[in-house]
Amino acid sequence: MWRLRCEAGRQCWEYDESTPLSEADRQVAAQIEQAQSAFQASRHERRQAADQVFRLQAVQQPTGGASGSALDALFAQHRVEDGDREDDVEAALVRGACAYARLQVRDGHWPGDYGGPLFLLPGLLIACYISGTPLSSQHVHEMRRYLFNMQRRDGGWGLHIEAPSSMFGSVMNYVALRLLGVEASETRLAQARAFIHRHGGALGIPSWGKFWLACLGCYEWRGLNPLTPEMWLLPYGSGDATGARRPAIGWLANPVMPARYWCHCRMVYLPMSDLYGRRATGPLTPLVQSLRRELYTDAYDRIDWPAHRFHCCALDEYTHRPRVQRWLWNVLYVYEWTQRWPLAYLRDRVWRPRALAETRRQVRAEDRNTKHVCIGPVNKAINLLVCWFDHQSPDAEADVRAHQERIQDYLWLAEDGMKMQGYNGSQLWDTAFAVQALAECGDLWTVKAGSPLRDTLAAAWRYLEVSQVLEDVPDPARYYRHISRGAWPFSTRDHGWPISDCTAEGLRAVLALRRLFHDEPAALSPPIPDHRLDDALNVMLSFQNPSGGCATYENTRSYPWLEWLNPSEVFDDIMIDWDHVECTSACVRSLIEYAREFPQHARTAEMRTAVERGLTFIRQVQRADGSWYGNWGVCFTYGTWFAVEALVAGGATVDTCPALQRACAFLEAHRHPSGEGGWGETYQSCSQQRWHHAPEVQTVNTAWALMSLLAAGWHRRGEAERRTVQRAAQWLLRAQRRKDGFWEQQLIKGVFNRNCMITYNYETVFALWALARYRNAQLDASLPHSF
């Protein structure tokens, strides 16, 4: 039976054959099989799994701060049956909190599915195939299940689970299934091959796909646009990369040096450029030779590879390349392939060896600083190949083994199968939100002696403590790393990359727990001393850019025009670390709360200035229709929620602030056309940057909208506005499952780079948060206690 093992946030699925199954285990195993069959039967209509493999086990035997028996007893006191009228908000909150508490694990965090993109697992499998990294038969079985479940009716696969079929998704997942041992004659692979051929064959795969196929030996390096490693020899120029000093962009900055790119971009193209510079290709096995025949409509040895450098299938092209980018690539292509002296001599004998030494040094630093987890799944797999192809470094073999051991950190199992996640998890992020949601109505459990939910919150504190980053990476300026001591990462301390909004949400969760447990601070153990909170403050202040906004992992290091050189056809806004309303709002709110917690702090004036600049930025980026675009969630309800929270925290009211008035009017105007009282968006709101109604009301969008309206005080404006808020709360109450207190997983709700979606388990936690805020409005008499 598959079981999830967690330690200090590290999540590893392990197949346990040795432990005898109890009767309860056998019942859960049967339920998991039913969930797997149900998902397969409805996979074309419902693309998002409900995380049943983990949840069924966790509900049956919770391991978090609260015991299962205590949660059962508390839930039973507030149980309602199907058909009963439900308008008791407090009872719904207790049921939902009991349900969510069962998902907490022993180290205090909330695990969950963080899949969605469909190009991640194939890249990992190519790296494993080339490097000889073994996979167990159980892993192979579940990966096959996932890939076949994600196949669409037309035979292809999309960029992510809800996207229509594309060349990138189809070729990569076809190759992945062949590497997993599925024969080319299998019916579903025959359908996939027909889709690929019908759209021109694998020559039209976007550049990332071309790279992976070239590594495997199914595409020629001459058919790629250059990934020249000598770019890493360019001078960085003036400006501080660490965030410890100002500015990040000096007068003599070199804007095109790769260390100035957004960290996810540069950490992918760094190992890509290393392998490109070596023309590194795996062994030409019979399977690779067969794939050369299967993927193309022409004979492999007759293809004019250079002619397809710019070829991208129309199904995939999201961003369009300007002329300046083509000109640059043509110049670099001459440099890469010329055999004329002296350029060839200088390239091969002088510049290329130095460049590859530098790229290997940077890759090695990334591996060591993250304990071989790496910043994300793409560079995780490519860094493994860099180490495998490195025949010079004495520790390369040890690095390969360390990478192989950390692969399991990225794998997640659900009823749809085993996937590669978009990170090594979202542990800190989800825990910080869970704490704030529960703290919104903390009086329901913290003031009541013996409440199991009090133990849940105390356990969450332990994860907040163990996940905070305690030191900067060695020699941060040499490796272009922002300061990280005091930050909270997205996932785990091992990962360690500092992020502005994660630091802010982590800090705000810590402050919320300190307030809830102010009469009993010993319950929060181990302690987080004030100097560590000061370190978090220092990191947050360091993230603010001259614009007043905050980017994600670092200060913005180059200029917006660098996006003209975006080498990816399927992602947008990847070249620099852009300011985001979510990151700015999170930091602004945390600075305000920190100043309240420590009113005599030496940096109070600095915090006040940062808050004012942040609020100015948020007002400036409001769209003409009153909304804010959500860069990391779907979509306008998400961005607007963050913005409204910051403006209200900064003292704005709906009566005096035009920005809040426009935001609330926008939400009023975009209620779901069903008339049920909620809101719902699809991922197309992100990719097309305009509102797209979901087919049905969505719990998460409704919760975000309701929290925005409540924060702004919209319900105090009049009877119509109050009714809007009441109906949204009523919808959330009706949507709660009576039998267990959860809310159903619905459409995908995360996004990155505008065009790729990712899974979050947001439904229950945000429904709880919104209803808790609604209850608070009832308590202050601004809303009636009955509907």
C-alpha positions in Angstrom: 0.0 0.0 0.0 1.3 3.5 -0.8 1.9 5.6 2.3 3.1 9.2 2.6 6.1 9.8 4.8 6.7 13.4 6.0 9.6 14.8 8.0 10.3 18.5 8.4 8.1 19.1 5.4 9.8 16.6 3.1 7.0 14.5 1.4 7.9 11.1 0.1 5.4 8.5 -1.2 6.6 5.0 -0.4 5.1 1.6 -1.4 5.0 -0.5 1.8 4.9 -4.2 1.0 6.1 -5.4 4.4 3.5 -4.0 6.9 0.4 -6.2 7.1 -2.8 -4.4 6.3 -5.3 -3.9 9.0 -9.0 -4.1 8.4 -9.1 -0.3 8.3 -6.3 -0.2 5.7 -8.1 -2.7 3.5 -11.2 -0.5 3.7 -9.2 2.5 2.7 -7.5 0.6 -0.1 -10.9 -0.4 -1.5 -12.1 3.3 -1.3 -8.9 4.4 -3.2 -9.6 1.8 -5.9 -13.1 3.2 -6.2 -11.8 6.7 -6.5 -9.3 5.6 -9.2 -12.0 4.0 -11.2 -14.3 7.0 -10.8 -11.6 9.4 -11.9 -10.8 7.3 -15.0 -14.5 7.1 -15.9 -15.0 10.9 -15.7 -11.5 12.0 -16.7 -12.6 13.9 -19.8 -15.2 16.0 -17.9 -13.4 16.4 -14.6 -9.6 16.9 -15.1 -8.7 17.8 -11.5 -8.2 15.0 -9.0 -9.5 15.3 -5.4 -6.3 14.1 -3.7 -8.1 10.9 -2.5 -5.1 8.7 -2.0 -3.7 11.0 0.7 -7.0 12.3 2.1 -8.7 8.9 2.6 -5.7 7.7 4.6 -5.4 11.0 6.5 -9.1 11.1 7.4 -9.0 7.5 8.6 -5.9 8.0 10.7 -5.0 11.6 11.3 -1.4 12.2 12.5 -1.5 16.0 13.1 -1.8 17.9 16.3 -5.4 16.8 17.0 -6.4 13.3 17.7 -9.0 11.6 15.4 -11.2 10.7 18.3 -11.3 14.3 19.6 -12.1 15.7 16.2 -14.8 13.1 15.8 -16.4 14.1 19.0 -16.3 17.8 18.2 -17.7 17.2 14.7 -20.5 15.1 16.0 -21.7 18.0 18.2 -22.3 20.1 15.1 -23.4 17.4 12.6 -26.2 18.2 10.2 -27.9 15.6 7.9 -28.7 15.9 4.3 -31.9 17.8 3.8 -31.5 19.9 7.0 -31.6 23.6 6.5 -28.1 25.0 7.4 -27.7 28.6 8.4 -25.5 28.2 11.4 -22.2 29.7 10.4 -20.3 28.7 13.5 -21.4 25.1 13.2 -20.2 25.0 9.6 -16.9 26.5 10.6 -16.4 23.9 13.3 -17.2 21.0 10.9 -14.9 22.4 8.2 -12.1 23.0 10.7 -12.4 19.5 12.0 -12.2 18.1 8.5 -9.2 20.2 7.5 -7.4 19.4 10.8 -7.5 15.7 9.8 -5.3 16.5 6.8 -2.5 17.9 9.0 0.5 15.6 9.4 2.8 15.1 12.4 5.3 17.8 11.6 2.5 20.4 11.5 2.0 21.1 7.8 -0.8 20.3 5.3 0.4 18.2 2.4 -1.4 18.2 -0.9 -1.3 17.7 -4.7 0.8 20.4 -6.4 0.6 19.0 -9.9 -1.0 20.4 -13.1 1.7 21.0 -15.7 2.0 18.0 -18.1 5.6 18.6 -19.3 7.3 18.0 -16.0 7.1 14.2 -15.6 8.3 13.5 -19.2 11.4 15.7 -18.6 12.2 13.8 -15.4 11.7 10.4 -17.2 14.1 11.5 -20.0 16.7 12.4 -17.4 16.1 9.1 -15.6 16.4 7.1 -18.8 19.7 8.8 -19.9 21.2 8.6 -16.4 20.1 5.0 -15.7 18.1 6.1 -12.7 15.9 3.2 -11.7 12.2 3.4 -11.0 10.2 0.7 -9.1 7.5 -1.2 -10.9 5.0 0.5 -8.6 6.2 3.9 -9.7 6.0 2.9 -13.3 2.5 1.6 -12.9 1.2 4.8 -11.3 3.0 7.0 -13.8 1.4 5.2 -16.6 -1.9 5.6 -15.0 -1.4 9.3 -14.7 -0.3 9.9 -18.3 -3.1 7.8 -19.8 -5.6 9.6 -17.5 -4.4 12.9 -18.8 -4.7 11.9 -22.5 -7.5 13.8 -24.3 -10.1 12.3 -26.6 -8.2 13.5 -29.7 -5.2 11.5 -28.6 -3.0 14.4 -27.4 -2.0 16.1 -24.2 -2.1 19.7 -23.3 0.4 22.1 -21.6 -1.5 21.4 -18.3 -4.4 19.2 -17.2 -7.2 21.6 -18.4 -5.5 22.8 -21.6 -6.4 21.5 -25.0 -4.0 19.2 -26.8 -0.7 20.7 -27.9 2.4 19.5 -29.7 4.6 20.1 -26.6 2.3 18.1 -24.3 1.6 15.3 -26.9 5.2 14.6 -27.9 6.6 14.8 -24.4 4.0 12.5 -22.9 4.1 10.1 -25.9 7.9 9.8 -25.3 7.3 9.4 -21.6 5.0 6.5 -22.0 7.5 4.8 -24.4 10.2 5.2 -21.8 7.9 3.6 -19.3 7.7 0.5 -21.4 4.5 1.0 -23.3 4.7 -0.4 -26.8 4.2 1.8 -29.8 1.4 -0.5 -31.1 -0.7 0.2 -28.0 -4.0 1.7 -29.1 -3.8 4.9 -27.1 -0.2 5.5 -28.3 -1.3 4.9 -31.9 -4.0 7.6 -31.4 -1.4 10.0 -29.9 1.0 9.3 -32.8 -1.8 10.1 -35.2 -2.5 13.4 -33.5 1.2 14.3 -33.6 1.5 13.4 -37.3 -1.8 15.2 -38.1 -0.3 18.4 -36.8 3.1 18.1 -38.6 5.1 15.9 -36.4 7.6 16.6 -33.6 9.5 19.2 -35.7 6.9 21.7 -34.5 7.5 21.1 -30.8 8.4 24.3 -28.9 12.0 25.0 -27.9 11.8 23.3 -24.5 10.6 20.1 -26.2 13.4 20.4 -28.8 15.9 20.6 -26.0 14.6 17.5 -24.2 14.5 15.5 -27.5 18.0 16.6 -28.4 19.2 15.3 -25.0 17.5 12.0 -25.6 18.9 11.7 -29.1 15.6 12.2 -31.0 16.3 15.7 -32.3 19.6 17.2 -33.6 21.2 20.1 -31.8 21.5 22.0 -35.1 17.7 22.3 -35.0 17.7 24.4 -31.8 18.2 28.1 -31.5 21.5 28.7 -29.5 21.7 28.3 -25.8 25.2 29.8 -25.7 26.9 29.2 -22.3 29.4 32.0 -22.9 26.6 34.4 -21.9 27.6 33.4 -18.3 31.0 35.0 -18.9 29.5 38.4 -19.6 30.1 41.0 -16.8 27.2 41.5 -14.4 27.9 45.2 -14.2 26.9 47.5 -11.4 24.1 46.8 -9.0 23.7 44.5 -6.0 22.3 41.0 -6.6 21.9 40.2 -2.9 19.4 42.8 -1.9 21.6 43.8 1.0 22.5 47.1 -0.6 20.9 49.4 -3.2 20.3 49.6 -6.1 19.7 46.2 -7.9 20.3 47.9 -11.3 23.2 50.3 -11.3 24.2 52.8 -14.0 26.6 50.4 -15.6 24.4 47.3 -15.3 24.6 44.7 -18.1 20.9 44.0 -18.7 21.4 40.8 -20.8 23.7 38.9 -18.4 21.8 35.8 -17.4 22.2 36.4 -13.7 19.8 39.3 -14.1 17.0 37.1 -15.4 14.1 35.9 -13.2 15.6 33.1 -11.1 13.3 30.4 -12.4 14.2 31.4 -16.0 17.9 31.6 -15.4 18.0 28.4 -13.3 16.4 26.5 -16.2 18.5 28.0 -19.0 21.7 27.7 -17.0 21.8 23.9 -17.1 20.3 23.9 -20.6 23.1 26.1 -21.8 25.7 23.7 -20.2 24.2 20.7 -22.0 23.9 22.6 -25.3 27.5 23.8 -25.0 28.6 20.1 -24.7 26.1 18.9 -27.3 25.3 16.3 -24.6 23.2 13.4 -25.9 22.3 10.1 -24.3 23.1 6.7 -25.7 21.5 5.7 -29.1 19.5 2.8 -27.9 17.0 0.7 -29.9 14.2 2.6 -28.2 15.7 6.0 -29.2 16.1 4.8 -32.8 12.5 3.7 -32.8 11.3 7.0 -31.5 13.2 8.7 -34.3 10.9 6.8 -36.7 7.7 7.3 -34.7 7.8 11.1 -34.0 8.3 12.5 -37.5 6.5 12.4 -40.8 9.8 12.4 -42.7 12.8 10.1 -42.4 15.0 11.3 -39.6 18.2 11.4 -41.6 16.5 13.6 -44.4 15.3 16.4 -42.1 16.8 19.8 -42.6 17.3 20.5 -38.9 18.4 24.2 -39.1 15.3 25.0 -41.1 13.2 24.2 -38.1 14.9 26.3 -35.4 12.0 28.8 -35.4 9.3 26.2 -36.2 6.6 26.1 -33.5 3.3 24.4 -34.0 0.4 26.8 -34.1 -1.3 24.9 -31.2 1.5 25.9 -28.9 2.5 29.4 -29.7 1.5 31.8 -26.9 4.2 34.4 -27.2 5.5 35.7 -30.5 9.2 36.5 -31.2 10.2 40.0 -32.4 12.7 40.5 -35.1 15.4 41.6 -32.7 15.3 38.2 -31.1 15.6 36.4 -34.4 18.5 38.6 -35.4 20.3 37.8 -32.1 19.8 34.1 -32.5 21.0 34.1 -36.1 24.2 35.8 -35.0 24.7 33.3 -32.1 24.0 30.4 -34.5 26.9 31.5 -36.7 29.1 31.6 -33.6 27.9 28.2 -32.5 28.4 26.3 -35.7 31.2 28.0 -37.7 34.4 26.1 -38.3 36.3 29.1 -39.6 39.5 30.3 -37.9 40.0 32.2 -35.6 36.4 32.2 -34.3 36.2 28.4 -34.1 39.5 28.3 -32.3 38.6 31.0 -29.8 35.2 29.3 -29.1 36.6 25.8 -28.7 39.9 26.4 -27.0 39.3 29.6 -25.0 35.8 30.7 -24.4 33.8 27.4 -24.3 35.9 25.7 -21.7 35.7 28.7 -19.4 32.0 29.0 -20.0 31.3 25.3 -19.2 33.4 25.6 -16.1 31.3 28.5 -15.0 28.0 26.9 -15.7 29.1 23.7 -13.9 30.1 25.9 -10.9 26.8 27.6 -10.8 24.8 24.4 -11.2 26.9 22.8 -8.4 26.2 25.8 -6.1 22.4 25.5 -6.8 22.5 21.8 -6.0 24.4 22.2 -2.7 22.4 25.3 -1.6 19.1 23.4 -2.0 20.4 20.0 -0.8 19.9 18.8 -4.4 16.2 19.7 -4.3 16.7 22.6 -6.7 14.5 25.6 -7.2 12.0 23.7 -9.4 11.2 20.5 -11.2 12.6 21.5 -14.6 16.1 22.5 -13.4 16.0 19.6 -11.0 15.9 17.1 -13.9 18.3 19.0 -16.1 20.8 19.5 -13.2 20.8 15.7 -12.8 21.9 15.4 -16.4 24.6 18.1 -16.0 26.1 16.0 -13.2 25.7 12.8 -15.1 27.5 14.2 -18.2 30.2 15.8 -16.0 33.2 13.5 -16.4 35.7 16.0 -14.9 34.5 16.9 -11.4 35.6 14.3 -8.8 32.3 14.6 -6.9 30.0 14.4 -10.0 29.1 10.8 -9.2 28.1 11.7 -5.6 26.0 14.6 -7.0 24.2 12.2 -9.3 23.4 9.9 -6.4 22.2 12.9 -4.3 20.0 14.0 -7.2 18.5 10.6 -7.6 17.7 10.3 -3.9 15.8 13.6 -4.0 13.6 12.8 -7.0 10.9 11.4 -4.7 10.5 14.9 -3.2 8.8 15.9 -6.4 6.5 13.0 -6.9 2.9 13.0 -5.7 0.3 10.3 -5.8 -3.5 10.9 -6.2 -6.3 8.9 -7.7 -5.3 10.1 -11.1 -1.9 8.5 -10.7 1.7 9.6 -9.9 2.8 13.0 -11.3 5.7 15.4 -10.9 4.8 18.4 -8.9 5.5 22.0 -9.8 7.7 22.3 -6.7 8.8 20.0 -4.0 5.4 20.9 -2.5 3.6 24.0 -1.2 4.1 23.1 2.5 4.7 26.6 4.0 2.3 28.4 1.7 -0.6 26.1 2.6 0.3 26.0 6.3 0.5 29.8 6.5 -3.0 30.2 4.9 -4.4 27.4 7.1 -3.2 29.2 10.3 -4.7 32.5 9.2 -8.0 31.0 8.2 -8.3 29.2 11.6 -7.1 32.3 13.5 -9.8 34.4 11.8 -12.2 32.7 14.2 -9.7 31.5 16.8 -12.0 32.3 19.7 -14.0 29.3 18.7 -11.2 26.9 19.7 -8.4 28.7 21.5 -10.4 30.0 24.4 -12.1 26.6 25.0 -10.1 24.3 27.1 -9.4 21.0 25.5 -10.3 22.0 22.0 -8.5 19.7 19.5 -8.2 22.6 17.1 -6.1 24.4 19.6 -3.6 21.5 19.3 -3.8 21.8 15.5 -2.7 25.4 15.7 0.1 24.5 18.1 1.3 21.9 15.7 1.2 24.4 12.8 3.5 26.6 14.8 6.1 23.8 14.8 6.1 23.7 11.1 6.5 27.5 10.8 9.5 27.2 13.1 11.2 24.4 11.3 10.7 25.9 7.8 12.1 29.4 8.4 15.4 29.8 6.6 18.2 30.5 9.2 21.1 31.5 7.0 22.2 33.1 3.8 23.8 30.8 1.1 27.6 30.9 1.1 29.0 33.7 -1.0 25.7 35.0 -2.3 27.1 37.7 -4.5 29.3 35.1 -6.4 26.2 33.0 -7.1 23.8 35.9 -7.6 21.5 35.0 -4.7 19.3 37.3 -2.7 19.7 37.3 1.1 17.7 34.5 2.6 18.3 34.5 6.4 14.9 35.0 8.1 12.8 34.3 5.0 10.2 31.6 4.6 10.3 29.6 1.4 7.3 28.2 -0.5 7.9 24.7 0.7 10.8 23.6 3.0 13.9 24.9 4.7 16.0 22.4 2.6 14.7 24.2 -0.6 15.6 27.5 1.0 14.9 30.0 -1.8 13.5 33.1 -0.2 10.2 34.5 -1.5 8.6 37.8 -0.7 5.0 36.7 -0.2 5.9 33.4 1.5 8.0 35.3 4.0 5.1 37.8 4.5 2.5 35.1 4.9 4.7 33.0 7.2 5.4 36.0 9.4 1.8 36.9 9.5 0.9 33.4 10.6 3.5 33.5 13.3 2.1 36.9 14.6 -1.5 35.5 14.5 -0.5 32.5 16.7 1.4 34.7 19.1 -1.8 36.8 19.6 -4.0 33.7 20.0 -1.7 32.1 22.5 -0.6 35.3 24.3 -1.8 33.9 27.7 0.1 30.6 27.2 3.2 31.3 25.1 4.8 28.0 26.3 2.2 26.2 24.1 4.1 27.5 21.1 7.2 25.4 21.1 10.0 25.5 20.1 10.0 29.3 20.4 10.7 31.6 17.5 12.8 34.4 19.1 12.3 38.0 18.2 15.6 38.3 16.4 14.4 35.7 13.8 11.3 37.9 13.2 13.6 40.8 12.7 15.5 38.8 10.1 12.2 38.2 8.4 11.5 41.9 8.5 14.9 42.7 7.0 14.2 40.3 4.1 10.8 41.8 3.4 12.1 45.3 3.3 14.9 44.2 1.0 12.4 42.9 -1.6 10.8 46.3 -2.3 11.8 47.7 -5.7 12.1 51.4 -6.7 8.5 51.1 -8.1 7.2 50.5 -4.6 6.2 47.0 -5.6 7.7 43.6 -4.7 8.7 40.9 -7.0 9.0 37.2 -6.1 12.4 35.8 -5.1 14.7 38.9 -5.7 14.7 42.5 -6.7 14.0 43.2 -10.3 17.5 43.2 -11.9 16.9 44.2 -15.5 14.5 46.1 -17.7 11.0 45.2 -19.1 12.3 45.3 -22.6 14.3 42.2 -21.9 11.0 40.3 -22.4 11.6 40.8 -26.1 14.2 38.2 -25.8 11.9 35.6 -24.2 13.1 32.3 -25.7 10.0 30.4 -24.7 7.0 30.1 -27.0 4.5 28.9 -24.3 5.2 31.2 -21.3 5.0 34.9 -20.8 6.8 37.3 -18.5 9.7 35.0 -17.7 12.7 37.2 -18.3 12.7 39.5 -15.2 11.3 39.2 -11.7 8.3 41.5 -12.2 6.5 43.4 -9.5 3.2 41.6 -8.5 0.2 42.9 -6.6 0.1 39.7 -4.6 3.7 39.9 -3.4 3.3 43.6 -2.7 0.1 43.2 -0.8 1.4 40.4 1.3 4.5 42.4 2.3 2.5 45.6 3.0 0.0 43.8 5.3 2.8 42.0 7.2 4.7 45.3 7.7 1.6 46.9 9.1 1.0 44.0 11.5 4.7 43.9 12.5 4.7 47.6 13.3 1.6 47.0 15.5 3.2 44.1 17.3 6.4 46.1 17.9 5.4 49.8 18.1 8.8 50.9 19.4 10.8 49.1 16.8 13.9 50.9 15.5 12.8 50.5 11.9 9.3 51.8 12.3 9.8 54.8 10.1 11.4 52.6 7.4 8.3 50.3 7.6 5.9 53.2 7.3 7.7 54.5 4.2 7.7 51.0 2.6 4.0 50.6 3.3 3.1 54.0 1.7 5.2 53.1 -1.3 3.6 49.7 -1.6 0.1 51.1 -1.3 0.8 53.6 -4.0 2.0 50.8 -6.3 -1.1 48.8 -5.7 -3.4 51.7 -6.6 -1.3 52.4 -9.7 -1.7 48.9 -11.1 -5.5 48.6 -10.7 -7.1 48.0 -14.0 -9.6 50.4 -15.6 -12.5 48.0 -14.8 -11.6 48.1 -11.0 -9.9 44.7 -10.8 -6.4 43.5 -10.3 -4.9 40.7 -12.4 -3.9 37.6 -10.4 -0.4 36.5 -11.4 -0.4 33.3 -9.3 -4.0 32.4 -8.9 -7.1 32.2 -11.1 -7.5 35.2 -11.5 -9.2 38.6 -11.0 -10.9 37.5 -7.8 -7.5 36.4 -6.6 -5.6 39.6 -7.5 -8.4 41.8 -6.3 -8.6 40.0 -2.9 -4.9 40.7 -2.3 -5.2 44.3 -3.3 -8.3 45.0 -1.3 -6.8 43.4 1.9 -3.7 45.7 1.6 -5.7 48.9 1.0 -8.0 48.2 3.9 -5.0 47.3 6.2 -3.5 50.7 5.1 -6.6 52.5 6.4 -8.7 52.9 3.3 -12.5 52.6 3.5 -15.0 52.0 0.8 -16.6 55.3 1.5 -13.4 57.3 1.0 -11.3 55.2 -1.4 -12.3 55.2 -5.1 -10.0 52.2 -5.7 -12.1 50.1 -3.2 -15.3 51.4 -4.7 -14.3 50.3 -8.2 -13.0 47.0 -6.9 -16.3 46.1 -5.2 -18.3 47.3 -8.2 -16.2 45.0 -10.4 -17.0 42.1 -8.2 -20.7 42.9 -8.1 -20.7 43.1 -11.9 -19.0 39.7 -12.3 -21.2 37.5 -10.2 -21.9 34.1 -11.8 -24.7 34.3 -14.4 -26.4 31.3 -12.7 -27.8 33.7 -10.2 -26.8 31.4 -7.3 -24.9 34.2 -5.5 -21.3 33.1 -6.1 -18.4 33.7 -8.5 -16.4 31.4 -10.8 -13.5 31.9 -13.2 -11.6 29.5 -15.5 -7.9 29.4 -16.3 -8.7 31.3 -19.5 -9.0 34.5 -17.4 -5.3 34.2 -16.8 -4.1 33.3 -20.3 -6.4 35.7 -22.1 -6.3 38.4 -19.4 -10.0 39.0 -19.4 -12.8 37.5 -17.3 -14.0 34.1 -18.3 -17.0 32.7 -16.3 -16.7 29.1 -15.2 -19.5 26.7 -16.1 -20.5 26.6 -12.4 -19.9 28.7 -9.3 -16.5 28.0 -7.8 -15.9 27.8 -4.1 -12.5 29.4 -4.2 -13.4 32.4 -6.4 -16.5 32.9 -4.2 -14.4 32.9 -1.1 -11.9 35.4 -2.4 -14.7 37.7 -3.6 -16.6 37.4 -0.3 -13.5 38.2 1.7 -12.8 41.2 -0.5 -16.3 42.6 0.0 -16.3 42.0 3.7 -12.8 43.6 4.2 -13.9 46.6 2.3 -17.2 46.9 4.3 -19.3 46.7 1.1 -22.2 45.2 3.1 -22.5 48.4 5.1 -23.4 50.5 2.0 -27.0 49.4 1.8 -29.5 46.6 1.6 -28.5 45.5 -2.0 -24.8 45.3 -1.1 -25.6 43.4 2.2 -27.7 40.9 0.2 -24.8 40.3 -2.2 -22.6 39.3 0.8 -25.3 37.2 2.4 -26.0 35.2 -0.7 -22.3 34.5 -1.2 -22.1 33.2 2.4 -25.2 31.1 1.8 -23.7 29.6 -1.3 -20.6 28.5 0.6 -22.7 27.0 3.4 -24.8 25.0 0.9 -21.6 23.8 -0.9 -20.1 22.2 2.2 -20.4 18.5 2.3 -22.6 17.4 5.1 -21.0 14.0 5.7 -17.4 15.1 6.4 -17.2 19.0 6.4 -15.1 19.4 3.3 -15.7 21.5 0.2 -15.4 19.7 -3.2 -12.2 20.2 -5.3 -13.3 22.0 -8.5 -11.4 23.6 -11.4 -7.7 24.3 -11.3 -6.9 27.5 -9.4 -3.1 28.2 -9.7 -1.2 29.8 -12.5 2.4 30.8 -13.4 3.6 32.9 -16.4 0.1 33.6 -17.5 -0.4 30.4 -19.5 0.4 27.4 -17.3 -1.9 26.2 -14.6 -1.1 24.4 -11.3 -3.1 22.7 -8.6 -3.8 24.1 -5.2 -6.0 22.5 -2.5 -7.7 25.8 -1.7 -11.4 24.9 -1.5 -11.8 24.1 2.2 -9.3 26.5 3.6 -10.6 29.6 1.8 -14.2 28.6 2.4 -13.4 28.5 6.1 -11.6 31.8 6.0 -14.4 33.6 4.2 -17.1 32.2 6.5 -15.0 33.1 9.5 -14.8 36.6 8.3 -18.6 36.6 7.7 -19.1 35.4 11.2 -17.0 38.3 12.5 -19.2 40.7 10.6 -22.2 39.1 12.3 -20.6 39.5 15.7 -20.0 43.2 15.2 -23.7 43.6 14.2 -23.0 44.8 10.6 -24.7 41.6 9.3 -27.7 39.8 10.7 -27.3 36.5 12.5 -29.8 34.7 10.3 -30.4 34.6 6.6 
